[in-house]
Amino acid sequence: MEPGRRSFLRRLGGLTLAGAAGAIAPGLFSPEAQAAISSAPKRSLAFKSLHTGETLKATYWSNGRYDPHALVDIAHILRDWRADEVGNMDPALYDLLFALRRKLGTDQPFNIISGYRCPKTNAMLASKSDGVAKKSMHMEGKAIDIAVPGRKLTAVRNAALELKLGGVGLYSKSGFVHVDTGRVRQWGS
């Protein structure tokens, strides 16, 4: 295992202990989302990075805990591809995506438009577009911009809104839906 991966695993130490408890914080998720997440003995996700062409299918939760190796693998595919920088991702984002995948009734990979963004990349994008927040949750590893093959953007947005797990933005002209683990809110068209 390379040093960067080892360092990332060490930083996950407290997280995996929290995951070992296997409990979902009450009130954090809508009842429907909580049922969808907690009823699954294994939680898997599939991704395709539209910028790098990489694909990944990973089981990030099994045996009552988060799998630290899968978390590292997912964080890697969600990295800031412009800076080739891996960020600390919020596992609640993966749970949100897992619930969304189940709500949509699909096993298709999430097409990644943007996952983690380092501050330099985010500042560059914010300087070019009013649609990029200067304090974006992407920099905290709590947001992802996605599309789902075979599903209309409005269907993805509506499913995410029904889950009430965080922010949901529709970017029709750019071809993606933004989801994050922040407070419940919506925007876009």
Z-matrix of the N, CA and C atoms (Angstrom, degrees):
N
C 1 1.454
C 2 1.527 1 107.77
N 3 1.331 2 117.05 1 131.23
C 4 1.448 3 121.17 2 -178.66
C 5 1.528 4 111.34 3 -72.29
N 6 1.353 5 117.81 4 156.85
C 7 1.463 6 121.67 5 -175.69
C 8 1.531 7 114.21 6 -55.26
N 9 1.333 8 118.25 7 -40.97
C 10 1.456 9 120.07 8 -179.67
C 11 1.514 10 111.84 9 -60.70
N 12 1.307 11 115.79 10 -40.08
C 13 1.456 12 121.23 11 179.35
C 14 1.534 13 110.22 12 -67.87
N 15 1.332 14 117.13 13 -40.74
C 16 1.460 15 122.04 14 179.22
C 17 1.531 16 110.06 15 -62.93
N 18 1.317 17 115.78 16 -44.29
C 19 1.458 18 121.48 17 179.53
C 20 1.531 19 110.26 18 -61.71
N 21 1.313 20 115.69 19 -42.58
C 22 1.455 21 120.36 20 -179.79
C 23 1.528 22 110.13 21 -64.07
N 24 1.320 23 117.51 22 -41.15
C 25 1.466 24 121.31 23 178.25
C 26 1.525 25 111.21 24 -62.21
N 27 1.350 26 117.04 25 -39.98
C 28 1.460 27 120.08 26 177.99
C 29 1.525 28 110.66 27 -61.95
N 30 1.337 29 116.55 28 -41.95
C 31 1.466 30 120.42 29 179.76
C 32 1.522 31 111.03 30 -64.28
N 33 1.323 32 117.48 31 -25.64
C 34 1.459 33 121.17 32 179.50
C 35 1.520 34 112.75 33 -80.83
N 36 1.325 35 118.19 34 -5.07
C 37 1.459 36 122.25 35 -174.36
C 38 1.512 37 114.40 36 -47.33
N 39 1.326 38 117.61 37 -53.64
C 40 1.458 39 120.86 38 -179.85
C 41 1.510 40 111.85 39 -65.05
N 42 1.314 41 116.23 40 -34.88
C 43 1.451 42 121.00 41 -179.60
C 44 1.518 43 111.14 42 -64.72
N 45 1.330 44 116.68 43 -44.38
C 46 1.455 45 118.52 44 -178.33
C 47 1.517 46 110.90 45 -68.27
N 48 1.339 47 117.95 46 -30.16
C 49 1.460 48 119.62 47 174.72
C 50 1.524 49 110.01 48 -66.06
N 51 1.326 50 116.19 49 -40.73
C 52 1.460 51 119.48 50 177.15
C 53 1.521 52 109.90 51 -64.89
N 54 1.318 53 116.29 52 -39.54
C 55 1.460 54 120.36 53 179.41
C 56 1.502 55 111.84 54 -67.01
N 57 1.332 56 117.54 55 -29.79
C 58 1.458 57 120.87 56 -178.89
C 59 1.516 58 111.10 57 -63.28
N 60 1.314 59 116.27 58 -28.15
C 61 1.454 60 119.04 59 177.49
C 62 1.521 61 110.74 60 -65.25
N 63 1.342 62 116.13 61 -27.58
C 64 1.459 63 120.86 62 174.96
C 65 1.510 64 114.68 63 73.27
N 66 1.304 65 117.67 64 6.15
C 67 1.453 66 119.50 65 -177.36
C 68 1.515 67 110.57 66 -95.36
N 69 1.317 68 114.71 67 145.43
C 70 1.452 69 121.00 68 172.68
C 71 1.511 70 105.81 69 -98.62
N 72 1.303 71 117.00 70 129.99
C 73 1.462 72 120.70 71 -177.54
C 74 1.520 73 110.50 72 -58.13
N 75 1.322 74 117.98 73 122.73
C 76 1.456 75 120.92 74 179.82
C 77 1.519 76 110.13 75 -60.27
N 78 1.322 77 116.11 76 140.17
C 79 1.451 78 121.48 77 178.42
C 80 1.515 79 113.97 78 82.52
N 81 1.327 80 117.51 79 -11.11
C 82 1.457 81 120.34 80 -179.68
C 83 1.522 82 110.74 81 -74.72
N 84 1.320 83 117.58 82 -35.13
C 85 1.451 84 122.85 83 -177.70
C 86 1.523 85 109.98 84 -116.99
N 87 1.337 86 116.41 85 154.86
C 88 1.455 87 119.90 86 172.64
C 89 1.524 88 107.62 87 -63.42
N 90 1.335 89 118.27 88 155.04
C 91 1.475 90 119.83 89 -179.31
C 92 1.530 91 112.42 90 -55.34
N 93 1.341 92 117.04 91 -40.22
C 94 1.464 93 120.61 92 179.42
C 95 1.523 94 110.86 93 -63.89
N 96 1.316 95 116.53 94 -45.82
C 97 1.468 96 120.33 95 -179.43
C 98 1.520 97 110.38 96 -66.67
N 99 1.329 98 117.03 97 -41.13
C 100 1.461 99 120.30 98 179.86
C 101 1.527 100 110.04 99 -61.11
N 102 1.333 101 117.30 100 -42.03
C 103 1.464 102 120.99 101 179.24
C 104 1.520 103 110.53 102 -64.77
N 105 1.334 104 117.15 103 -41.71
C 106 1.467 105 120.84 104 -178.98
C 107 1.521 106 111.44 105 -64.97
N 108 1.321 107 115.92 106 -36.94
C 109 1.463 108 119.85 107 -177.28
C 110 1.524 109 110.77 108 -79.93
N 111 1.331 110 117.27 109 -50.20
C 112 1.456 111 119.57 110 -172.18
C 113 1.521 112 113.76 111 -74.41
N 114 1.329 113 118.13 112 -19.27
C 115 1.460 114 119.60 113 -178.56
C 116 1.531 115 112.59 114 -80.64
N 117 1.307 116 117.44 115 -9.07
C 118 1.466 117 120.53 116 -176.88
C 119 1.527 118 110.36 117 -92.75
N 120 1.338 119 118.11 118 120.48
C 121 1.463 120 119.42 119 178.09
C 122 1.528 121 112.16 120 -69.13
N 123 1.326 122 115.64 121 -25.93
C 124 1.465 123 121.40 122 175.36
C 125 1.519 124 107.66 123 -131.09
N 126 1.317 125 114.95 124 142.61
C 127 1.469 126 120.68 125 177.70
C 128 1.523 127 108.06 126 -123.01
N 129 1.312 128 114.84 127 118.69
C 130 1.466 129 120.64 128 -178.70
C 131 1.518 130 109.77 129 -123.06
N 132 1.324 131 114.92 130 150.52
C 133 1.458 132 122.27 131 176.14
C 134 1.516 133 108.82 132 -136.06
N 135 1.323 134 115.30 133 154.23
C 136 1.464 135 121.07 134 175.00
C 137 1.528 136 107.44 135 -128.54
N 138 1.327 137 114.92 136 142.00
C 139 1.464 138 121.62 137 -177.33
C 140 1.525 139 110.90 138 -134.76
N 141 1.324 140 114.28 139 152.86
C 142 1.464 141 121.25 140 167.81
C 143 1.522 142 106.44 141 -136.51
N 144 1.335 143 115.43 142 122.26
C 145 1.464 144 119.88 143 176.85
C 146 1.524 145 108.68 144 -82.71
N 147 1.311 146 116.44 145 118.61
C 148 1.461 147 119.92 146 -179.75
C 149 1.520 148 112.45 147 -71.79
N 150 1.330 149 117.45 148 -16.45
C 151 1.458 150 120.65 149 -178.56
C 152 1.522 151 113.05 150 -93.24
N 153 1.320 152 117.60 151 -33.58
C 154 1.473 153 120.25 152 -177.77
C 155 1.520 154 112.77 153 -106.98
N 156 1.338 155 117.21 154 -15.98
C 157 1.461 156 120.94 155 -177.09
C 158 1.525 157 113.62 156 81.04
N 159 1.331 158 117.53 157 -1.99
C 160 1.465 159 121.04 158 -179.22
C 161 1.532 160 110.27 159 -70.54
N 162 1.322 161 114.55 160 148.42
C 163 1.456 162 120.89 161 174.12
C 164 1.523 163 108.72 162 -127.03
N 165 1.321 164 115.21 163 156.11
C 166 1.465 165 120.51 164 179.76
C 167 1.510 166 108.90 165 -155.15
N 168 1.320 167 116.02 166 136.12
C 169 1.460 168 122.30 167 166.41
C 170 1.514 169 105.36 168 -124.11
N 171 1.331 170 115.79 169 125.92
C 172 1.465 171 119.83 170 -175.00
C 173 1.521 172 110.49 171 -141.60
N 174 1.327 173 115.89 172 139.49
C 175 1.454 174 122.57 173 170.44
C 176 1.523 175 105.61 174 -94.78
N 177 1.329 176 115.71 175 106.46
C 178 1.462 177 120.34 176 -173.12
C 179 1.531 178 112.50 177 -94.49
N 180 1.336 179 116.91 178 -9.79
C 181 1.467 180 121.44 179 179.39
C 182 1.518 181 108.59 180 -137.81
N 183 1.310 182 117.24 181 125.11
C 184 1.464 183 121.67 182 173.03
C 185 1.523 184 108.09 183 -161.41
N 186 1.312 185 115.63 184 160.35
C 187 1.466 186 121.39 185 -179.17
C 188 1.531 187 111.97 186 53.63
N 189 1.329 188 116.20 187 34.65
C 190 1.453 189 120.67 188 175.01
C 191 1.512 190 116.35 189 75.97
N 192 1.344 191 117.20 190 17.49
C 193 1.468 192 118.43 191 -179.73
C 194 1.531 193 111.25 192 -156.52
N 195 1.323 194 114.26 193 162.53
C 196 1.460 195 120.03 194 173.80
C 197 1.520 196 109.05 195 -71.38
N 198 1.313 197 116.40 196 142.03
C 199 1.461 198 122.18 197 177.07
C 200 1.530 199 107.72 198 -91.49
N 201 1.330 200 118.60 199 111.44
C 202 1.464 201 120.31 200 -175.44
C 203 1.528 202 113.61 201 -60.87
N 204 1.324 203 118.22 202 -32.39
C 205 1.468 204 120.46 203 179.23
C 206 1.530 205 110.73 204 -69.34
N 207 1.333 206 116.51 205 -40.53
C 208 1.459 207 120.05 206 177.48
C 209 1.527 208 110.49 207 -66.30
N 210 1.341 209 117.26 208 -38.06
C 211 1.467 210 120.26 209 177.79
C 212 1.521 211 110.90 210 -60.96
N 213 1.317 212 116.30 211 -39.72
C 214 1.464 213 120.75 212 177.96
C 215 1.528 214 110.16 213 -65.26
N 216 1.320 215 116.52 214 -44.07
C 217 1.465 216 120.43 215 -179.48
C 218 1.525 217 111.61 216 -62.77
N 219 1.340 218 116.13 217 -42.61
C 220 1.466 219 119.20 218 179.50
C 221 1.523 220 110.28 219 -67.42
N 222 1.327 221 117.53 220 -43.42
C 223 1.471 222 120.06 221 178.33
C 224 1.528 223 110.49 222 -58.65
N 225 1.337 224 116.59 223 -34.86
C 226 1.465 225 119.92 224 -179.92
C 227 1.532 226 111.25 225 -66.22
N 228 1.320 227 117.97 226 -45.05
C 229 1.472 228 118.81 227 -179.05
C 230 1.526 229 111.24 228 -70.83
N 231 1.346 230 116.56 229 -24.50
C 232 1.464 231 120.47 230 178.50
C 233 1.528 232 112.82 231 -89.39
N 234 1.330 233 116.68 232 7.55
C 235 1.462 234 120.87 233 -176.05
C 236 1.532 235 112.15 234 -61.41
N 237 1.315 236 114.44 235 163.81
C 238 1.464 237 121.85 236 172.72
C 239 1.518 238 106.16 237 -71.90
N 240 1.309 239 117.02 238 102.22
C 241 1.467 240 121.15 239 -174.50
C 242 1.527 241 111.72 240 -69.84
N 243 1.316 242 118.24 241 -23.61
C 244 1.462 243 120.35 242 178.83
C 245 1.530 244 110.88 243 -69.20
N 246 1.340 245 115.64 244 -41.66
C 247 1.470 246 121.03 245 -178.08
C 248 1.528 247 111.71 246 -100.57
N 249 1.328 248 117.13 247 -5.06
C 250 1.462 249 123.04 248 -175.00
C 251 1.531 250 110.13 249 52.68
N 252 1.342 251 115.10 250 46.18
C 253 1.460 252 121.91 251 -177.69
C 254 1.530 253 109.77 252 -117.71
N 255 1.323 254 115.46 253 128.35
C 256 1.464 255 122.12 254 178.38
C 257 1.521 256 108.26 255 -91.98
N 258 1.315 257 115.84 256 133.39
C 259 1.462 258 120.16 257 178.98
C 260 1.514 259 111.95 258 -108.58
N 261 1.319 260 115.78 259 167.60
C 262 1.463 261 121.57 260 173.89
C 263 1.522 262 107.84 261 -78.02
N 264 1.320 263 116.44 262 114.29
C 265 1.458 264 121.11 263 -177.61
C 266 1.526 265 110.47 264 -96.34
N 267 1.307 266 115.74 265 145.93
C 268 1.453 267 123.42 266 178.46
C 269 1.526 268 109.04 267 -81.11
N 270 1.339 269 118.99 268 115.96
C 271 1.466 270 120.13 269 178.94
C 272 1.530 271 113.57 270 -58.88
N 273 1.331 272 117.94 271 -22.95
C 274 1.465 273 120.41 272 175.73
C 275 1.531 274 110.19 273 -62.18
N 276 1.336 275 117.28 274 -28.08
C 277 1.461 276 120.53 275 176.00
C 278 1.525 277 109.93 276 -65.04
N 279 1.327 278 116.90 277 -38.55
C 280 1.466 279 120.38 278 178.01
C 281 1.524 280 110.13 279 -66.88
N 282 1.338 281 116.64 280 -39.21
C 283 1.462 282 119.78 281 177.10
C 284 1.529 283 110.62 282 -64.34
N 285 1.326 284 116.74 283 -38.68
C 286 1.458 285 121.14 284 175.85
C 287 1.528 286 109.57 285 -60.37
N 288 1.335 287 117.37 286 -47.79
C 289 1.468 288 121.23 287 179.84
C 290 1.529 289 111.28 288 -63.77
N 291 1.328 290 116.60 289 -37.69
C 292 1.458 291 120.47 290 178.36
C 293 1.536 292 109.93 291 -62.60
N 294 1.334 293 116.54 292 -46.84
C 295 1.465 294 120.45 293 178.34
C 296 1.522 295 110.64 294 -63.50
N 297 1.321 296 117.55 295 -38.07
C 298 1.463 297 121.86 296 178.87
C 299 1.527 298 110.77 297 -65.34
N 300 1.321 299 116.50 298 -43.55
C 301 1.472 300 121.07 299 178.33
C 302 1.530 301 109.71 300 -58.60
N 303 1.318 302 116.61 301 -44.67
C 304 1.471 303 120.70 302 179.70
C 305 1.524 304 110.95 303 -66.88
N 306 1.321 305 116.56 304 -40.15
C 307 1.469 306 120.70 305 179.37
C 308 1.528 307 110.75 306 -63.31
N 309 1.327 308 116.21 307 -37.99
C 310 1.469 309 120.76 308 179.16
C 311 1.530 310 112.40 309 -78.76
N 312 1.320 311 117.19 310 -14.85
C 313 1.460 312 121.16 311 -179.55
C 314 1.514 313 112.77 312 64.68
N 315 1.333 314 115.78 313 45.90
C 316 1.463 315 120.16 314 -177.45
C 317 1.517 316 111.48 315 -135.66
N 318 1.318 317 114.85 316 151.41
C 319 1.462 318 121.59 317 171.41
C 320 1.528 319 110.56 318 -110.00
N 321 1.323 320 116.26 319 6.29
C 322 1.460 321 120.83 320 179.24
C 323 1.529 322 109.86 321 -62.99
N 324 1.317 323 116.69 322 149.23
C 325 1.473 324 118.65 323 177.16
C 326 1.527 325 110.48 324 -70.62
N 327 1.311 326 114.85 325 151.20
C 328 1.456 327 119.42 326 171.31
C 329 1.519 328 106.94 327 -76.87
N 330 1.325 329 117.05 328 124.71
C 331 1.462 330 120.86 329 173.03
C 332 1.525 331 106.80 330 -78.63
N 333 1.322 332 115.83 331 121.86
C 334 1.458 333 121.47 332 -177.08
C 335 1.524 334 110.07 333 -90.80
N 336 1.303 335 115.63 334 120.65
C 337 1.458 336 121.02 335 172.23
C 338 1.526 337 108.14 336 -94.05
N 339 1.333 338 116.05 337 -45.09
C 340 1.459 339 120.56 338 178.05
C 341 1.523 340 109.17 339 -153.92
N 342 1.312 341 116.24 340 130.47
C 343 1.461 342 122.28 341 174.41
C 344 1.519 343 107.64 342 -112.25
N 345 1.328 344 115.51 343 -114.35
C 346 1.463 345 119.86 344 177.11
C 347 1.527 346 109.64 345 -67.30
N 348 1.337 347 115.98 346 143.18
C 349 1.465 348 121.75 347 171.95
C 350 1.515 349 108.11 348 -130.81
N 351 1.332 350 116.36 349 129.01
C 352 1.459 351 119.16 350 174.18
C 353 1.531 352 108.08 351 -72.96
N 354 1.325 353 118.19 352 158.90
C 355 1.468 354 120.90 353 -178.08
C 356 1.531 355 113.66 354 -55.06
N 357 1.322 356 117.40 355 -38.51
C 358 1.477 357 119.91 356 -179.21
C 359 1.528 358 110.87 357 -64.20
N 360 1.316 359 117.34 358 -45.45
C 361 1.464 360 120.73 359 178.18
C 362 1.515 361 110.70 360 -63.41
N 363 1.338 362 116.65 361 -44.15
C 364 1.457 363 119.61 362 -178.88
C 365 1.525 364 110.85 363 -62.48
N 366 1.328 365 117.55 364 -41.50
C 367 1.468 366 121.05 365 178.98
C 368 1.526 367 110.59 366 -62.76
N 369 1.326 368 117.06 367 -41.11
C 370 1.461 369 120.99 368 178.24
C 371 1.530 370 110.40 369 -62.45
N 372 1.330 371 117.36 370 -46.58
C 373 1.463 372 121.06 371 -179.89
C 374 1.525 373 111.36 372 -65.99
N 375 1.335 374 117.74 373 -39.95
C 376 1.465 375 121.73 374 179.61
C 377 1.529 376 111.29 375 -64.75
N 378 1.330 377 116.25 376 -32.22
C 379 1.466 378 119.46 377 179.59
C 380 1.531 379 111.81 378 -71.59
N 381 1.318 380 116.35 379 -19.44
C 382 1.462 381 120.84 380 -177.95
C 383 1.527 382 113.59 381 -101.98
N 384 1.340 383 117.63 382 -12.88
C 385 1.458 384 120.11 383 -174.46
C 386 1.520 385 111.40 384 -148.64
N 387 1.323 386 115.10 385 138.24
C 388 1.467 387 120.03 386 174.88
C 389 1.526 388 110.84 387 -73.62
N 390 1.342 389 117.94 388 -15.11
C 391 1.454 390 122.41 389 -177.73
C 392 1.516 391 114.12 390 -81.23
N 393 1.345 392 117.74 391 -0.23
C 394 1.465 393 121.15 392 -179.60
C 395 1.522 394 108.57 393 -111.34
N 396 1.322 395 115.69 394 119.99
C 397 1.468 396 120.69 395 -179.48
C 398 1.517 397 110.50 396 -71.92
N 399 1.322 398 116.57 397 138.47
C 400 1.464 399 121.03 398 178.87
C 401 1.522 400 111.70 399 -65.60
N 402 1.324 401 116.74 400 -29.32
C 403 1.470 402 121.73 401 177.22
C 404 1.530 403 109.04 402 -112.97
N 405 1.305 404 115.64 403 50.33
C 406 1.463 405 122.61 404 -175.35
C 407 1.527 406 113.18 405 -58.69
N 408 1.312 407 115.39 406 141.93
C 409 1.465 408 120.95 407 175.88
C 410 1.526 409 111.27 408 -69.09
N 411 1.323 410 117.37 409 -14.54
C 412 1.472 411 120.67 410 174.23
C 413 1.532 412 109.81 411 -59.80
N 414 1.331 413 117.18 412 -34.37
C 415 1.472 414 120.71 413 -178.79
C 416 1.526 415 111.47 414 -71.00
N 417 1.324 416 116.97 415 -19.49
C 418 1.461 417 121.73 416 179.26
C 419 1.528 418 112.08 417 -96.93
N 420 1.346 419 116.67 418 0.00
C 421 1.461 420 120.04 419 -177.69
C 422 1.515 421 112.35 420 71.97
N 423 1.329 422 116.82 421 26.09
C 424 1.461 423 121.42 422 -177.14
C 425 1.518 424 112.78 423 -115.53
N 426 1.341 425 117.58 424 13.69
C 427 1.464 426 120.51 425 -177.17
C 428 1.523 427 110.97 426 -145.37
N 429 1.318 428 114.28 427 153.52
C 430 1.462 429 121.01 428 176.21
C 431 1.526 430 108.26 429 -149.46
N 432 1.323 431 116.02 430 143.65
C 433 1.459 432 123.08 431 173.57
C 434 1.518 433 106.79 432 -106.83
N 435 1.336 434 116.10 433 125.62
C 436 1.463 435 121.06 434 -170.98
C 437 1.522 436 112.72 435 -137.22
N 438 1.312 437 113.94 436 163.97
C 439 1.460 438 124.03 437 164.66
C 440 1.522 439 105.11 438 -137.64
N 441 1.332 440 116.10 439 155.44
C 442 1.461 441 120.69 440 -179.20
C 443 1.519 442 108.33 441 -124.45
N 444 1.342 443 117.74 442 118.33
C 445 1.469 444 120.04 443 178.81
C 446 1.527 445 111.31 444 -54.58
N 447 1.324 446 114.99 445 134.28
C 448 1.459 447 120.09 446 177.87
C 449 1.516 448 114.73 447 82.92
N 450 1.321 449 117.73 448 0.24
C 451 1.469 450 121.32 449 179.18
C 452 1.526 451 109.19 450 -125.11
N 453 1.324 452 115.59 451 133.96
C 454 1.454 453 120.52 452 176.26
C 455 1.521 454 108.85 453 -67.06
N 456 1.324 455 115.85 454 148.94
C 457 1.465 456 120.27 455 178.31
C 458 1.524 457 111.48 456 -57.49
N 459 1.328 458 116.84 457 -38.71
C 460 1.464 459 119.22 458 -179.84
C 461 1.530 460 110.82 459 -65.41
N 462 1.319 461 118.19 460 -34.01
C 463 1.469 462 121.14 461 177.58
C 464 1.527 463 110.13 462 -67.31
N 465 1.335 464 116.99 463 -40.91
C 466 1.463 465 121.35 464 177.99
C 467 1.524 466 109.59 465 -64.56
N 468 1.327 467 116.19 466 -46.09
C 469 1.464 468 120.36 467 178.78
C 470 1.525 469 111.28 468 -60.32
N 471 1.323 470 116.89 469 -47.79
C 472 1.464 471 120.83 470 -178.13
C 473 1.526 472 111.67 471 -62.21
N 474 1.324 473 116.85 472 -41.61
C 475 1.474 474 120.39 473 178.30
C 476 1.529 475 110.32 474 -63.44
N 477 1.324 476 116.59 475 -42.74
C 478 1.470 477 120.48 476 179.20
C 479 1.526 478 110.67 477 -64.46
N 480 1.319 479 117.20 478 -39.87
C 481 1.466 480 120.50 479 178.46
C 482 1.528 481 111.04 480 -63.67
N 483 1.330 482 116.88 481 -40.56
C 484 1.465 483 120.87 482 -179.73
C 485 1.530 484 111.88 483 -63.70
N 486 1.323 485 117.08 484 -30.43
C 487 1.460 486 119.87 485 179.85
C 488 1.528 487 112.61 486 -71.21
N 489 1.325 488 116.98 487 -27.68
C 490 1.473 489 121.98 488 179.17
C 491 1.526 490 111.69 489 55.18
N 492 1.333 491 115.87 490 48.47
C 493 1.461 492 121.03 491 -178.00
C 494 1.517 493 113.59 492 -105.26
N 495 1.332 494 117.78 493 -5.11
C 496 1.453 495 120.18 494 -179.09
C 497 1.511 496 110.45 495 162.79
N 498 1.323 497 114.92 496 -158.28
C 499 1.452 498 120.94 497 -178.85
C 500 1.512 499 112.06 498 -76.77
N 501 1.343 500 114.94 499 144.92
C 502 1.463 501 121.54 500 179.43
C 503 1.519 502 108.07 501 -137.10
N 504 1.322 503 116.10 502 122.28
C 505 1.454 504 121.14 503 177.48
C 506 1.513 505 110.67 504 -123.63
N 507 1.325 506 116.72 505 136.87
C 508 1.466 507 121.99 506 177.82
C 509 1.520 508 108.34 507 -105.10
N 510 1.322 509 115.63 508 124.85
C 511 1.466 510 122.64 509 178.55
C 512 1.522 511 107.82 510 -120.84
N 513 1.332 512 115.53 511 75.50
C 514 1.473 513 121.56 512 -174.90
C 515 1.518 514 112.77 513 -58.68
N 516 1.328 515 117.20 514 -44.56
C 517 1.464 516 120.25 515 -177.45
C 518 1.525 517 112.08 516 -64.91
N 519 1.334 518 117.04 517 -31.37
C 520 1.461 519 121.40 518 -179.83
C 521 1.534 520 112.03 519 -93.14
N 522 1.331 521 117.32 520 -10.19
C 523 1.455 522 121.18 521 174.32
C 524 1.521 523 116.21 522 79.22
N 525 1.350 524 117.17 523 36.78
C 526 1.457 525 117.81 524 177.42
C 527 1.525 526 111.89 525 -152.41
N 528 1.328 527 113.74 526 165.59
C 529 1.458 528 123.12 527 173.71
C 530 1.522 529 107.05 528 -117.41
N 531 1.318 530 116.32 529 133.75
C 532 1.458 531 123.14 530 175.72
C 533 1.526 532 107.43 531 -95.64
N 534 1.339 533 116.75 532 131.69
C 535 1.467 534 121.24 533 170.58
C 536 1.516 535 107.86 534 -129.37
N 537 1.338 536 115.68 535 145.51
C 538 1.461 537 119.31 536 177.86
C 539 1.526 538 109.76 537 -147.26
N 540 1.327 539 115.32 538 168.97
C 541 1.465 540 121.20 539 -177.51
C 542 1.524 541 111.77 540 -98.36
N 543 1.315 542 116.84 541 20.02
C 544 1.465 543 120.88 542 176.32
C 545 1.519 544 110.84 543 -79.71
N 546 1.323 545 115.80 544 -161.41
C 547 1.460 546 119.74 545 179.87
C 548 1.534 547 109.54 546 -66.33
N 549 1.323 548 116.49 547 155.68
C 550 1.452 549 121.96 548 -179.07
C 551 1.530 550 108.56 549 -70.79
N 552 1.336 551 115.52 550 123.55
C 553 1.459 552 122.56 551 178.04
C 554 1.522 553 107.49 552 -164.43
N 555 1.334 554 117.10 553 167.82
C 556 1.460 555 120.47 554 179.60
C 557 1.513 556 110.85 555 -145.26
N 558 1.318 557 115.85 556 155.95
C 559 1.454 558 122.18 557 177.71
C 560 1.521 559 108.93 558 -161.43
N 561 1.315 560 114.88 559 172.36
C 562 1.466 561 121.44 560 172.79
C 563 1.511 562 114.80 561 93.08
N 564 1.331 563 111.74 562 171.58
C 565 1.477 564 119.74 563 178.29
C 566 1.516 565 108.86 564 -155.98
